[in-house]
Amino acid sequence: MEKQLHLNLLASKPPMAGLQSGSNVKLRMGPGRKRDFTPLPWSQYFETMEDVEVENDNSKDTFRIYSSGSHGPVLMLLHGGGHSALSWAVFTSVICSRIDCRVVAMDLRGHGDTKVKNPEDLSAETMAKDVGKVVEALYGENPPPIMIIGHSMGGAIAVHTAAANHVPSLLGLCVIDVVEGTAMDALNSMQNFLRSRPKTFKSVENAIEWSVKSGQIRNVESARVSMVGQVKKCEEPLSSPGVSRSISEGIIEEEEEDEEGGESNHKRKKEDDQEIKKECLYTWRIELSKTEKYWEGWFKGLSSLFLTCSVPKLLLLAGVDRLDKDLTIGQMQGKFQMQVLPQCGHAVHEDAPEKVADALATFMVRHKFTEFKEGFP
């Protein structure tokens, strides 16, 4: 069970053992170790933000995209389930310092600040078409060379997009920590994992703190910009039953130096709960548990689909145990390049943006897609 949770491929790495909802465990940060969990703006990492309008069944859908760079091949970045384009923020600033490239990170439908007529339709087919339509809206009939890079659910959508030839100028494909075998195995435990997450947070700072301390995102800087795209202000009334309870469950408190005075702590908690009710609460932007009917469609047949894509391919994994039989054989036959980045959680590009950027830059230069910037490496 623990292994299945560890390999979940829809959201990021689940909370550490003992820190699931309802746990009273506290994490001791140590003296002088208080970290900054204030949100960081997108503009610190991307050059522009815009909403791209596309025609869709007699209506218009609007996709939020973040961009950087003015020349070189385009890196089309697709985030994982529950995340947003902002999960690529730190990676974008790093990759743009290494190679000549343009970056386009998009909020997929139902995620981030993208607004579509049917946000519930998260089928692989629909989302793959979305990517093609955004590319067409951005570049017209003659798009520049494009490399699609996707993490988790976004990695599956990247493969479906490439296989369906929705991006005719496709240069290459990079999939990050998603493999059919382990993804399919993990689906059985996904609902349990999603239920273990706090439903609400008292602030964005609280959400950032939870994501770091639970292990969902191990890089504090990335969490500070990424979590902004994962949560939103609650629309339900603050007096809803269970709201304050779920908040207190979501907070992993730092250990107090003085552990005596349980009564005063209890009193303080009651005061905190009353304060929380006065504040505007935050919750997840997308209810992933309601997307279950699409999960199998994202991942079933993914390995063979990946192997049939004719462009150069790179697979980045957090652990070698991710490989299934088809990919093991394909790798032995040299059908794609693979690199394992240990000491990372599932959100590899957030936990280790420099390592992912190095692997991708080396791959692209080797295939003569682009060149290193002057003075690098």
Steps between C-alpha positions, in 0.01 A plus 500: 500500500774745595682425173183558299448833669860592437449429130177691464512681169209743511603726781841533655662287769255435782555609859767325702388214721325633807408835347168402342183685592413493866856439612628692800863451404706820497819569313785655694672760288772579753606841628560769239371277220171672430449503124327756283176367349373824347383468136728608216367673184503330157679807357816404686535195271305561177519803270133514396158366594206497262164336436479321166155466347412194289180398318333190644157368391341839429649649816826657603736346755774704666832344599738677738863479384831628638792560263870583491760533225484649150689257277596135469274193519186515714476290816128429553460419871205294628447471876373208710151443640397765753800719419526794261743661257662666802651165598750567218600847625840427656585247226423765234745754642768230518455351150492847341841571656648185344379475139345713227131419524150636548277370777121476495338356815121460484229440759318190375119497500344488844828624650654833598345807335387331180127552429324251272134421428537142623769488775382153607610335173855398589525216249842445346352559154347838591807627686733392218282694254518802733880501471478495120246783496712718729805443279294595192363812673851607597686428175247449218565252221881518520596430862867497600666172604333388824610256770220387732595437863246358741498396865274222635150551352658766275756242386216270395331789315834583333519144363136506381561840335811373320342170394192676355727744308326806644834686482632457143831674577579260786873481566519271802318364802597501868293312759564551871424229756203330342504137387195296405567200727552685827233759416237233446604325823477826693147583387351262758640709786448844346169576669649410840788737434270783390285452811813527716568856384355794694189636328560862594778734611476821700734681258720449194800504737343212691452305175864560404615388844292182477632416152861523619462328834285220360756431227274589206754759383845474659637824360378797709556756223302298248219439751473876563414570137337167405239470777347834395369315194369204699271673749222761483277690741209294629167573338294320766382683813754513781249346738487172306519202733847351532682795346701607804572135588648425159717811525649406833574156355683660211744695715824335602601710796855577597606373842482756779804534722277480810288190482333551837161659560270274299202699623630830362586325172141372484369851566729641232372240254140606568597862438682396181190315379289809558753710309496249213124532467541876449760454228449418135580133451678328213431167333628300201423650160404160360336206674718221362283231660222592254723432198538128574317384187780646286798358690519170314473677164803715583730207571371182330715412200732792578828305473436366150365839392818667630719249316315552170564877498762546231673808646799481739375421852626562853357333810591649838416293807524543876583131538590204279218299660262701279592306184249248364570212261435683171723791595775273634515322163476830311780648705724198434429547128602864521159636402523786749742660741438457870640669808423428865515794740514356852426692821195651332134464576244454223514872409850452355512830306401692814724313745809515278447760224874533431545124446198479272618807305850349464361169373269673252760750381754223438238294314397790275857608419599140425214476248600840356159651588675801653831620644630579844508870584837670496694423816297189580585236602 
